[in-house]
């Protein structure tokens, strides 16, 4: 159904894509915002590479008491499985999801992937500036919200 989708974004603790440390999820149904999820996630061994922390500002101290991705997945699964899922630079976010589920030996969901980077051919920060979309770049919920705004704009125009 047009206007019914989930936008996601992941931040990672280091170079392995299964090292998710924050997830932002936004659910739209018939073009209406229905749900926002913003969760810190404790990556395996709570290890961070300093370069990743420089990008998103998260450290082991932020996620020390956070749930694992396996625990967070329970809340995310209904919004992803058998849904249209949108990400900006989906090649990264969809592989984060795939690799994290593999890491925790969890079955892969079936879902339809959409990528706003492929639709627009520009980076998220550049697009947000161009379309005057609010963005706190590399905060997972803010990135997911911006991605959702871009996808809604795309749906209106196509």
Chimera marker file (.cmm) of the C-alpha trace (Angstrom):
<marker_set name="trace">
<marker id="1" x="0.000" y="0.000" z="0.000" r="1" g="1" b="0" radius="0.5"/>
<marker id="2" x="1.441" y="3.366" z="-1.010" r="1" g="1" b="0" radius="0.5"/>
<marker id="3" x="2.587" y="5.395" z="1.973" r="1" g="1" b="0" radius="0.5"/>
<marker id="4" x="2.890" y="2.330" z="4.220" r="1" g="1" b="0" radius="0.5"/>
<marker id="5" x="6.519" y="1.580" z="5.020" r="1" g="1" b="0" radius="0.5"/>
<marker id="6" x="9.213" y="1.431" z="7.668" r="1" g="1" b="0" radius="0.5"/>
<marker id="7" x="12.330" y="3.620" z="7.507" r="1" g="1" b="0" radius="0.5"/>
<marker id="8" x="15.394" y="2.378" z="9.386" r="1" g="1" b="0" radius="0.5"/>
<marker id="9" x="18.894" y="3.510" z="10.187" r="1" g="1" b="0" radius="0.5"/>
<marker id="10" x="21.700" y="1.817" z="12.081" r="1" g="1" b="0" radius="0.5"/>
<marker id="11" x="24.841" y="3.171" z="13.699" r="1" g="1" b="0" radius="0.5"/>
<marker id="12" x="27.703" y="0.750" z="14.307" r="1" g="1" b="0" radius="0.5"/>
<marker id="13" x="30.405" y="0.563" z="16.969" r="1" g="1" b="0" radius="0.5"/>
<marker id="14" x="33.214" y="-0.510" z="14.644" r="1" g="1" b="0" radius="0.5"/>
<marker id="15" x="33.912" y="-1.846" z="11.154" r="1" g="1" b="0" radius="0.5"/>
<marker id="16" x="31.836" y="-5.007" z="11.490" r="1" g="1" b="0" radius="0.5"/>
<marker id="17" x="28.290" y="-4.354" z="10.393" r="1" g="1" b="0" radius="0.5"/>
<marker id="18" x="26.883" y="-6.610" z="13.107" r="1" g="1" b="0" radius="0.5"/>
<marker id="19" x="28.199" y="-4.142" z="15.703" r="1" g="1" b="0" radius="0.5"/>
<marker id="20" x="24.938" y="-2.152" z="15.818" r="1" g="1" b="0" radius="0.5"/>
<marker id="21" x="24.955" y="0.343" z="18.690" r="1" g="1" b="0" radius="0.5"/>
<marker id="22" x="21.868" y="2.410" z="17.824" r="1" g="1" b="0" radius="0.5"/>
<marker id="23" x="18.764" y="1.783" z="15.771" r="1" g="1" b="0" radius="0.5"/>
<marker id="24" x="16.228" y="4.317" z="14.586" r="1" g="1" b="0" radius="0.5"/>
<marker id="25" x="12.950" y="3.099" z="13.117" r="1" g="1" b="0" radius="0.5"/>
<marker id="26" x="10.010" y="5.112" z="11.802" r="1" g="1" b="0" radius="0.5"/>
<marker id="27" x="6.717" y="3.525" z="10.770" r="1" g="1" b="0" radius="0.5"/>
<marker id="28" x="4.261" y="5.173" z="8.380" r="1" g="1" b="0" radius="0.5"/>
<marker id="29" x="0.858" y="3.740" z="7.505" r="1" g="1" b="0" radius="0.5"/>
<marker id="30" x="-1.055" y="5.350" z="4.643" r="1" g="1" b="0" radius="0.5"/>
<marker id="31" x="1.266" y="8.356" z="4.854" r="1" g="1" b="0" radius="0.5"/>
<marker id="32" x="0.651" y="8.890" z="8.589" r="1" g="1" b="0" radius="0.5"/>
<marker id="33" x="3.427" y="8.569" z="11.179" r="1" g="1" b="0" radius="0.5"/>
<marker id="34" x="2.423" y="5.718" z="13.511" r="1" g="1" b="0" radius="0.5"/>
<marker id="35" x="5.533" y="4.765" z="15.443" r="1" g="1" b="0" radius="0.5"/>
<marker id="36" x="9.072" y="5.868" z="16.257" r="1" g="1" b="0" radius="0.5"/>
<marker id="37" x="11.635" y="3.610" z="17.888" r="1" g="1" b="0" radius="0.5"/>
<marker id="38" x="15.003" y="4.897" z="19.054" r="1" g="1" b="0" radius="0.5"/>
<marker id="39" x="17.109" y="2.305" z="20.861" r="1" g="1" b="0" radius="0.5"/>
<marker id="40" x="20.661" y="2.131" z="22.044" r="1" g="1" b="0" radius="0.5"/>
<marker id="41" x="22.078" y="-1.353" z="21.559" r="1" g="1" b="0" radius="0.5"/>
<marker id="42" x="25.012" y="-2.961" z="23.325" r="1" g="1" b="0" radius="0.5"/>
<marker id="43" x="27.221" y="-4.328" z="20.543" r="1" g="1" b="0" radius="0.5"/>
<marker id="44" x="29.003" y="-7.637" z="21.183" r="1" g="1" b="0" radius="0.5"/>
<marker id="45" x="31.693" y="-7.115" z="23.835" r="1" g="1" b="0" radius="0.5"/>
<marker id="46" x="30.632" y="-3.421" z="23.867" r="1" g="1" b="0" radius="0.5"/>
<marker id="47" x="33.737" y="-2.612" z="21.818" r="1" g="1" b="0" radius="0.5"/>
<marker id="48" x="33.960" y="0.684" z="19.896" r="1" g="1" b="0" radius="0.5"/>
<marker id="49" x="36.493" y="1.917" z="17.388" r="1" g="1" b="0" radius="0.5"/>
<marker id="50" x="37.307" y="5.567" z="18.066" r="1" g="1" b="0" radius="0.5"/>
<marker id="51" x="36.537" y="6.584" z="14.448" r="1" g="1" b="0" radius="0.5"/>
<marker id="52" x="32.955" y="5.316" z="14.725" r="1" g="1" b="0" radius="0.5"/>
<marker id="53" x="32.527" y="7.146" z="18.037" r="1" g="1" b="0" radius="0.5"/>
<marker id="54" x="33.812" y="10.329" z="16.376" r="1" g="1" b="0" radius="0.5"/>
<marker id="55" x="31.103" y="9.985" z="13.715" r="1" g="1" b="0" radius="0.5"/>
<marker id="56" x="28.045" y="9.338" z="15.887" r="1" g="1" b="0" radius="0.5"/>
<marker id="57" x="29.212" y="10.337" z="19.356" r="1" g="1" b="0" radius="0.5"/>
<marker id="58" x="28.358" y="7.021" z="21.018" r="1" g="1" b="0" radius="0.5"/>
<marker id="59" x="30.786" y="5.134" z="23.254" r="1" g="1" b="0" radius="0.5"/>
<marker id="60" x="30.826" y="1.993" z="25.372" r="1" g="1" b="0" radius="0.5"/>
<marker id="61" x="29.637" y="4.116" z="28.289" r="1" g="1" b="0" radius="0.5"/>
<marker id="62" x="26.400" y="4.908" z="26.442" r="1" g="1" b="0" radius="0.5"/>
<marker id="63" x="25.557" y="1.281" z="25.694" r="1" g="1" b="0" radius="0.5"/>
<marker id="64" x="26.968" y="-0.528" z="28.735" r="1" g="1" b="0" radius="0.5"/>
<marker id="65" x="23.482" y="-1.310" z="30.118" r="1" g="1" b="0" radius="0.5"/>
<marker id="66" x="21.660" y="-1.360" z="26.768" r="1" g="1" b="0" radius="0.5"/>
<marker id="67" x="20.021" y="-4.542" z="25.456" r="1" g="1" b="0" radius="0.5"/>
<marker id="68" x="21.663" y="-6.676" z="22.798" r="1" g="1" b="0" radius="0.5"/>
<marker id="69" x="20.423" y="-6.554" z="19.215" r="1" g="1" b="0" radius="0.5"/>
<marker id="70" x="18.767" y="-9.939" z="19.735" r="1" g="1" b="0" radius="0.5"/>
<marker id="71" x="16.632" y="-8.360" z="22.494" r="1" g="1" b="0" radius="0.5"/>
<marker id="72" x="15.847" y="-5.235" z="20.449" r="1" g="1" b="0" radius="0.5"/>
<marker id="73" x="14.915" y="-7.323" z="17.396" r="1" g="1" b="0" radius="0.5"/>
<marker id="74" x="11.682" y="-8.413" z="19.122" r="1" g="1" b="0" radius="0.5"/>
<marker id="75" x="10.430" y="-4.788" z="18.956" r="1" g="1" b="0" radius="0.5"/>
<marker id="76" x="11.668" y="-4.212" z="15.395" r="1" g="1" b="0" radius="0.5"/>
<marker id="77" x="10.568" y="-7.423" z="13.694" r="1" g="1" b="0" radius="0.5"/>
<marker id="78" x="6.827" y="-6.583" z="13.236" r="1" g="1" b="0" radius="0.5"/>
<marker id="79" x="7.789" y="-3.369" z="11.404" r="1" g="1" b="0" radius="0.5"/>
<marker id="80" x="10.271" y="-5.109" z="9.094" r="1" g="1" b="0" radius="0.5"/>
<marker id="81" x="9.023" y="-8.605" z="8.333" r="1" g="1" b="0" radius="0.5"/>
<marker id="82" x="6.817" y="-8.665" z="5.206" r="1" g="1" b="0" radius="0.5"/>
<marker id="83" x="7.001" y="-4.857" z="4.972" r="1" g="1" b="0" radius="0.5"/>
<marker id="84" x="8.485" y="-2.251" z="2.659" r="1" g="1" b="0" radius="0.5"/>
<marker id="85" x="11.636" y="-1.085" z="4.430" r="1" g="1" b="0" radius="0.5"/>
<marker id="86" x="13.439" y="2.076" z="3.370" r="1" g="1" b="0" radius="0.5"/>
<marker id="87" x="16.968" y="3.183" z="4.208" r="1" g="1" b="0" radius="0.5"/>
<marker id="88" x="19.324" y="5.850" z="2.917" r="1" g="1" b="0" radius="0.5"/>
<marker id="89" x="22.332" y="3.932" z="1.609" r="1" g="1" b="0" radius="0.5"/>
<marker id="90" x="20.443" y="0.692" z="1.998" r="1" g="1" b="0" radius="0.5"/>
<marker id="91" x="23.535" y="-1.308" z="1.038" r="1" g="1" b="0" radius="0.5"/>
<marker id="92" x="24.907" y="-0.423" z="4.484" r="1" g="1" b="0" radius="0.5"/>
<marker id="93" x="21.757" y="-0.605" z="6.625" r="1" g="1" b="0" radius="0.5"/>
<marker id="94" x="20.320" y="-3.767" z="5.079" r="1" g="1" b="0" radius="0.5"/>
<marker id="95" x="23.665" y="-5.526" z="5.477" r="1" g="1" b="0" radius="0.5"/>
<marker id="96" x="23.821" y="-4.379" z="9.119" r="1" g="1" b="0" radius="0.5"/>
<marker id="97" x="20.456" y="-6.006" z="9.721" r="1" g="1" b="0" radius="0.5"/>
<marker id="98" x="21.433" y="-9.178" z="7.863" r="1" g="1" b="0" radius="0.5"/>
<marker id="99" x="24.787" y="-9.534" z="9.613" r="1" g="1" b="0" radius="0.5"/>
<marker id="100" x="23.420" y="-8.760" z="13.091" r="1" g="1" b="0" radius="0.5"/>
<marker id="101" x="20.715" y="-11.401" z="12.682" r="1" g="1" b="0" radius="0.5"/>
<marker id="102" x="23.331" y="-13.883" z="11.439" r="1" g="1" b="0" radius="0.5"/>
<marker id="103" x="25.561" y="-13.036" z="14.420" r="1" g="1" b="0" radius="0.5"/>
<marker id="104" x="22.712" y="-13.850" z="16.813" r="1" g="1" b="0" radius="0.5"/>
<marker id="105" x="21.673" y="-16.899" z="14.753" r="1" g="1" b="0" radius="0.5"/>
<marker id="106" x="18.236" y="-15.411" z="14.132" r="1" g="1" b="0" radius="0.5"/>
<marker id="107" x="16.209" y="-16.195" z="10.984" r="1" g="1" b="0" radius="0.5"/>
<marker id="108" x="16.263" y="-13.533" z="8.264" r="1" g="1" b="0" radius="0.5"/>
<marker id="109" x="12.927" y="-11.812" z="7.630" r="1" g="1" b="0" radius="0.5"/>
<marker id="110" x="11.429" y="-11.411" z="4.186" r="1" g="1" b="0" radius="0.5"/>
<marker id="111" x="10.889" y="-7.746" z="3.292" r="1" g="1" b="0" radius="0.5"/>
<marker id="112" x="10.945" y="-5.370" z="0.323" r="1" g="1" b="0" radius="0.5"/>
<marker id="113" x="13.993" y="-3.070" z="0.269" r="1" g="1" b="0" radius="0.5"/>
<marker id="114" x="13.955" y="0.543" z="-0.939" r="1" g="1" b="0" radius="0.5"/>
<marker id="115" x="16.923" y="2.916" z="-0.915" r="1" g="1" b="0" radius="0.5"/>
<marker id="116" x="16.525" y="6.696" z="-1.002" r="1" g="1" b="0" radius="0.5"/>
<marker id="117" x="20.194" y="7.076" z="-1.958" r="1" g="1" b="0" radius="0.5"/>
<marker id="118" x="19.484" y="5.122" z="-5.161" r="1" g="1" b="0" radius="0.5"/>
<marker id="119" x="16.339" y="7.190" z="-5.761" r="1" g="1" b="0" radius="0.5"/>
<marker id="120" x="18.011" y="10.580" z="-5.362" r="1" g="1" b="0" radius="0.5"/>
<marker id="121" x="21.698" y="9.843" z="-6.012" r="1" g="1" b="0" radius="0.5"/>
<marker id="122" x="22.891" y="12.161" z="-3.252" r="1" g="1" b="0" radius="0.5"/>
<marker id="123" x="23.978" y="11.913" z="0.364" r="1" g="1" b="0" radius="0.5"/>
<marker id="124" x="21.500" y="12.334" z="3.194" r="1" g="1" b="0" radius="0.5"/>
<marker id="125" x="22.964" y="15.581" z="4.563" r="1" g="1" b="0" radius="0.5"/>
<marker id="126" x="23.007" y="17.160" z="1.087" r="1" g="1" b="0" radius="0.5"/>
<marker id="127" x="19.388" y="16.156" z="0.418" r="1" g="1" b="0" radius="0.5"/>
<marker id="128" x="18.199" y="17.396" z="3.791" r="1" g="1" b="0" radius="0.5"/>
<marker id="129" x="19.805" y="20.760" z="3.151" r="1" g="1" b="0" radius="0.5"/>
<marker id="130" x="18.315" y="20.894" z="-0.348" r="1" g="1" b="0" radius="0.5"/>
<marker id="131" x="14.777" y="20.007" z="0.817" r="1" g="1" b="0" radius="0.5"/>
<marker id="132" x="14.979" y="21.779" z="4.195" r="1" g="1" b="0" radius="0.5"/>
<marker id="133" x="14.537" y="18.569" z="6.192" r="1" g="1" b="0" radius="0.5"/>
<marker id="134" x="15.659" y="18.666" z="9.808" r="1" g="1" b="0" radius="0.5"/>
<marker id="135" x="18.661" y="16.402" z="10.396" r="1" g="1" b="0" radius="0.5"/>
<marker id="136" x="20.947" y="15.567" z="13.310" r="1" g="1" b="0" radius="0.5"/>
<marker id="137" x="23.196" y="13.470" z="11.080" r="1" g="1" b="0" radius="0.5"/>
<marker id="138" x="24.376" y="10.109" z="12.434" r="1" g="1" b="0" radius="0.5"/>
<marker id="139" x="21.698" y="9.979" z="15.095" r="1" g="1" b="0" radius="0.5"/>
<marker id="140" x="19.838" y="6.848" z="13.989" r="1" g="1" b="0" radius="0.5"/>
<marker id="141" x="16.329" y="8.163" z="14.673" r="1" g="1" b="0" radius="0.5"/>
<marker id="142" x="17.017" y="11.511" z="12.987" r="1" g="1" b="0" radius="0.5"/>
<marker id="143" x="18.493" y="9.746" z="9.953" r="1" g="1" b="0" radius="0.5"/>
<marker id="144" x="15.486" y="7.384" z="9.771" r="1" g="1" b="0" radius="0.5"/>
<marker id="145" x="13.053" y="10.331" z="10.030" r="1" g="1" b="0" radius="0.5"/>
<marker id="146" x="14.881" y="12.182" z="7.250" r="1" g="1" b="0" radius="0.5"/>
<marker id="147" x="14.876" y="9.063" z="5.096" r="1" g="1" b="0" radius="0.5"/>
<marker id="148" x="11.118" y="8.678" z="5.663" r="1" g="1" b="0" radius="0.5"/>
<marker id="149" x="10.544" y="12.322" z="4.662" r="1" g="1" b="0" radius="0.5"/>
<marker id="150" x="12.513" y="11.771" z="1.447" r="1" g="1" b="0" radius="0.5"/>
<marker id="151" x="10.626" y="8.579" z="0.662" r="1" g="1" b="0" radius="0.5"/>
<marker id="152" x="7.257" y="10.289" z="1.178" r="1" g="1" b="0" radius="0.5"/>
<marker id="153" x="8.386" y="13.067" z="-1.147" r="1" g="1" b="0" radius="0.5"/>
<marker id="154" x="9.428" y="10.447" z="-3.718" r="1" g="1" b="0" radius="0.5"/>
<marker id="155" x="6.052" y="8.679" z="-3.463" r="1" g="1" b="0" radius="0.5"/>
<marker id="156" x="4.190" y="11.957" z="-4.039" r="1" g="1" b="0" radius="0.5"/>
<marker id="157" x="6.217" y="12.743" z="-7.134" r="1" g="1" b="0" radius="0.5"/>
<marker id="158" x="6.162" y="9.258" z="-8.713" r="1" g="1" b="0" radius="0.5"/>
<link id1="1" id2="2" r="1" g="1" b="0" radius="0.2"/>
<link id1="2" id2="3" r="1" g="1" b="0" radius="0.2"/>
<link id1="3" id2="4" r="1" g="1" b="0" radius="0.2"/>
<link id1="4" id2="5" r="1" g="1" b="0" radius="0.2"/>
<link id1="5" id2="6" r="1" g="1" b="0" radius="0.2"/>
<link id1="6" id2="7" r="1" g="1" b="0" radius="0.2"/>
<link id1="7" id2="8" r="1" g="1" b="0" radius="0.2"/>
<link id1="8" id2="9" r="1" g="1" b="0" radius="0.2"/>
<link id1="9" id2="10" r="1" g="1" b="0" radius="0.2"/>
<link id1="10" id2="11" r="1" g="1" b="0" radius="0.2"/>
<link id1="11" id2="12" r="1" g="1" b="0" radius="0.2"/>
<link id1="12" id2="13" r="1" g="1" b="0" radius="0.2"/>
<link id1="13" id2="14" r="1" g="1" b="0" radius="0.2"/>
<link id1="14" id2="15" r="1" g="1" b="0" radius="0.2"/>
<link id1="15" id2="16" r="1" g="1" b="0" radius="0.2"/>
<link id1="16" id2="17" r="1" g="1" b="0" radius="0.2"/>
<link id1="17" id2="18" r="1" g="1" b="0" radius="0.2"/>
<link id1="18" id2="19" r="1" g="1" b="0" radius="0.2"/>
<link id1="19" id2="20" r="1" g="1" b="0" radius="0.2"/>
<link id1="20" id2="21" r="1" g="1" b="0" radius="0.2"/>
<link id1="21" id2="22" r="1" g="1" b="0" radius="0.2"/>
<link id1="22" id2="23" r="1" g="1" b="0" radius="0.2"/>
<link id1="23" id2="24" r="1" g="1" b="0" radius="0.2"/>
<link id1="24" id2="25" r="1" g="1" b="0" radius="0.2"/>
<link id1="25" id2="26" r="1" g="1" b="0" radius="0.2"/>
<link id1="26" id2="27" r="1" g="1" b="0" radius="0.2"/>
<link id1="27" id2="28" r="1" g="1" b="0" radius="0.2"/>
<link id1="28" id2="29" r="1" g="1" b="0" radius="0.2"/>
<link id1="29" id2="30" r="1" g="1" b="0" radius="0.2"/>
<link id1="30" id2="31" r="1" g="1" b="0" radius="0.2"/>
<link id1="31" id2="32" r="1" g="1" b="0" radius="0.2"/>
<link id1="32" id2="33" r="1" g="1" b="0" radius="0.2"/>
<link id1="33" id2="34" r="1" g="1" b="0" radius="0.2"/>
<link id1="34" id2="35" r="1" g="1" b="0" radius="0.2"/>
<link id1="35" id2="36" r="1" g="1" b="0" radius="0.2"/>
<link id1="36" id2="37" r="1" g="1" b="0" radius="0.2"/>
<link id1="37" id2="38" r="1" g="1" b="0" radius="0.2"/>
<link id1="38" id2="39" r="1" g="1" b="0" radius="0.2"/>
<link id1="39" id2="40" r="1" g="1" b="0" radius="0.2"/>
<link id1="40" id2="41" r="1" g="1" b="0" radius="0.2"/>
<link id1="41" id2="42" r="1" g="1" b="0" radius="0.2"/>
<link id1="42" id2="43" r="1" g="1" b="0" radius="0.2"/>
<link id1="43" id2="44" r="1" g="1" b="0" radius="0.2"/>
<link id1="44" id2="45" r="1" g="1" b="0" radius="0.2"/>
<link id1="45" id2="46" r="1" g="1" b="0" radius="0.2"/>
<link id1="46" id2="47" r="1" g="1" b="0" radius="0.2"/>
<link id1="47" id2="48" r="1" g="1" b="0" radius="0.2"/>
<link id1="48" id2="49" r="1" g="1" b="0" radius="0.2"/>
<link id1="49" id2="50" r="1" g="1" b="0" radius="0.2"/>
<link id1="50" id2="51" r="1" g="1" b="0" radius="0.2"/>
<link id1="51" id2="52" r="1" g="1" b="0" radius="0.2"/>
<link id1="52" id2="53" r="1" g="1" b="0" radius="0.2"/>
<link id1="53" id2="54" r="1" g="1" b="0" radius="0.2"/>
<link id1="54" id2="55" r="1" g="1" b="0" radius="0.2"/>
<link id1="55" id2="56" r="1" g="1" b="0" radius="0.2"/>
<link id1="56" id2="57" r="1" g="1" b="0" radius="0.2"/>
<link id1="57" id2="58" r="1" g="1" b="0" radius="0.2"/>
<link id1="58" id2="59" r="1" g="1" b="0" radius="0.2"/>
<link id1="59" id2="60" r="1" g="1" b="0" radius="0.2"/>
<link id1="60" id2="61" r="1" g="1" b="0" radius="0.2"/>
<link id1="61" id2="62" r="1" g="1" b="0" radius="0.2"/>
<link id1="62" id2="63" r="1" g="1" b="0" radius="0.2"/>
<link id1="63" id2="64" r="1" g="1" b="0" radius="0.2"/>
<link id1="64" id2="65" r="1" g="1" b="0" radius="0.2"/>
<link id1="65" id2="66" r="1" g="1" b="0" radius="0.2"/>
<link id1="66" id2="67" r="1" g="1" b="0" radius="0.2"/>
<link id1="67" id2="68" r="1" g="1" b="0" radius="0.2"/>
<link id1="68" id2="69" r="1" g="1" b="0" radius="0.2"/>
<link id1="69" id2="70" r="1" g="1" b="0" radius="0.2"/>
<link id1="70" id2="71" r="1" g="1" b="0" radius="0.2"/>
<link id1="71" id2="72" r="1" g="1" b="0" radius="0.2"/>
<link id1="72" id2="73" r="1" g="1" b="0" radius="0.2"/>
<link id1="73" id2="74" r="1" g="1" b="0" radius="0.2"/>
<link id1="74" id2="75" r="1" g="1" b="0" radius="0.2"/>
<link id1="75" id2="76" r="1" g="1" b="0" radius="0.2"/>
<link id1="76" id2="77" r="1" g="1" b="0" radius="0.2"/>
<link id1="77" id2="78" r="1" g="1" b="0" radius="0.2"/>
<link id1="78" id2="79" r="1" g="1" b="0" radius="0.2"/>
<link id1="79" id2="80" r="1" g="1" b="0" radius="0.2"/>
<link id1="80" id2="81" r="1" g="1" b="0" radius="0.2"/>
<link id1="81" id2="82" r="1" g="1" b="0" radius="0.2"/>
<link id1="82" id2="83" r="1" g="1" b="0" radius="0.2"/>
<link id1="83" id2="84" r="1" g="1" b="0" radius="0.2"/>
<link id1="84" id2="85" r="1" g="1" b="0" radius="0.2"/>
<link id1="85" id2="86" r="1" g="1" b="0" radius="0.2"/>
<link id1="86" id2="87" r="1" g="1" b="0" radius="0.2"/>
<link id1="87" id2="88" r="1" g="1" b="0" radius="0.2"/>
<link id1="88" id2="89" r="1" g="1" b="0" radius="0.2"/>
<link id1="89" id2="90" r="1" g="1" b="0" radius="0.2"/>
<link id1="90" id2="91" r="1" g="1" b="0" radius="0.2"/>
<link id1="91" id2="92" r="1" g="1" b="0" radius="0.2"/>
<link id1="92" id2="93" r="1" g="1" b="0" radius="0.2"/>
<link id1="93" id2="94" r="1" g="1" b="0" radius="0.2"/>
<link id1="94" id2="95" r="1" g="1" b="0" radius="0.2"/>
<link id1="95" id2="96" r="1" g="1" b="0" radius="0.2"/>
<link id1="96" id2="97" r="1" g="1" b="0" radius="0.2"/>
<link id1="97" id2="98" r="1" g="1" b="0" radius="0.2"/>
<link id1="98" id2="99" r="1" g="1" b="0" radius="0.2"/>
<link id1="99" id2="100" r="1" g="1" b="0" radius="0.2"/>
<link id1="100" id2="101" r="1" g="1" b="0" radius="0.2"/>
<link id1="101" id2="102" r="1" g="1" b="0" radius="0.2"/>
<link id1="102" id2="103" r="1" g="1" b="0" radius="0.2"/>
<link id1="103" id2="104" r="1" g="1" b="0" radius="0.2"/>
<link id1="104" id2="105" r="1" g="1" b="0" radius="0.2"/>
<link id1="105" id2="106" r="1" g="1" b="0" radius="0.2"/>
<link id1="106" id2="107" r="1" g="1" b="0" radius="0.2"/>
<link id1="107" id2="108" r="1" g="1" b="0" radius="0.2"/>
<link id1="108" id2="109" r="1" g="1" b="0" radius="0.2"/>
<link id1="109" id2="110" r="1" g="1" b="0" radius="0.2"/>
<link id1="110" id2="111" r="1" g="1" b="0" radius="0.2"/>
<link id1="111" id2="112" r="1" g="1" b="0" radius="0.2"/>
<link id1="112" id2="113" r="1" g="1" b="0" radius="0.2"/>
<link id1="113" id2="114" r="1" g="1" b="0" radius="0.2"/>
<link id1="114" id2="115" r="1" g="1" b="0" radius="0.2"/>
<link id1="115" id2="116" r="1" g="1" b="0" radius="0.2"/>
<link id1="116" id2="117" r="1" g="1" b="0" radius="0.2"/>
<link id1="117" id2="118" r="1" g="1" b="0" radius="0.2"/>
<link id1="118" id2="119" r="1" g="1" b="0" radius="0.2"/>
<link id1="119" id2="120" r="1" g="1" b="0" radius="0.2"/>
<link id1="120" id2="121" r="1" g="1" b="0" radius="0.2"/>
<link id1="121" id2="122" r="1" g="1" b="0" radius="0.2"/>
<link id1="122" id2="123" r="1" g="1" b="0" radius="0.2"/>
<link id1="123" id2="124" r="1" g="1" b="0" radius="0.2"/>
<link id1="124" id2="125" r="1" g="1" b="0" radius="0.2"/>
<link id1="125" id2="126" r="1" g="1" b="0" radius="0.2"/>
<link id1="126" id2="127" r="1" g="1" b="0" radius="0.2"/>
<link id1="127" id2="128" r="1" g="1" b="0" radius="0.2"/>
<link id1="128" id2="129" r="1" g="1" b="0" radius="0.2"/>
<link id1="129" id2="130" r="1" g="1" b="0" radius="0.2"/>
<link id1="130" id2="131" r="1" g="1" b="0" radius="0.2"/>
<link id1="131" id2="132" r="1" g="1" b="0" radius="0.2"/>
<link id1="132" id2="133" r="1" g="1" b="0" radius="0.2"/>
<link id1="133" id2="134" r="1" g="1" b="0" radius="0.2"/>
<link id1="134" id2="135" r="1" g="1" b="0" radius="0.2"/>
<link id1="135" id2="136" r="1" g="1" b="0" radius="0.2"/>
<link id1="136" id2="137" r="1" g="1" b="0" radius="0.2"/>
<link id1="137" id2="138" r="1" g="1" b="0" radius="0.2"/>
<link id1="138" id2="139" r="1" g="1" b="0" radius="0.2"/>
<link id1="139" id2="140" r="1" g="1" b="0" radius="0.2"/>
<link id1="140" id2="141" r="1" g="1" b="0" radius="0.2"/>
<link id1="141" id2="142" r="1" g="1" b="0" radius="0.2"/>
<link id1="142" id2="143" r="1" g="1" b="0" radius="0.2"/>
<link id1="143" id2="144" r="1" g="1" b="0" radius="0.2"/>
<link id1="144" id2="145" r="1" g="1" b="0" radius="0.2"/>
<link id1="145" id2="146" r="1" g="1" b="0" radius="0.2"/>
<link id1="146" id2="147" r="1" g="1" b="0" radius="0.2"/>
<link id1="147" id2="148" r="1" g="1" b="0" radius="0.2"/>
<link id1="148" id2="149" r="1" g="1" b="0" radius="0.2"/>
<link id1="149" id2="150" r="1" g="1" b="0" radius="0.2"/>
<link id1="150" id2="151" r="1" g="1" b="0" radius="0.2"/>
<link id1="151" id2="152" r="1" g="1" b="0" radius="0.2"/>
<link id1="152" id2="153" r="1" g="1" b="0" radius="0.2"/>
<link id1="153" id2="154" r="1" g="1" b="0" radius="0.2"/>
<link id1="154" id2="155" r="1" g="1" b="0" radius="0.2"/>
<link id1="155" id2="156" r="1" g="1" b="0" radius="0.2"/>
<link id1="156" id2="157" r="1" g="1" b="0" radius="0.2"/>
<link id1="157" id2="158" r="1" g="1" b="0" radius="0.2"/>
</marker_set>
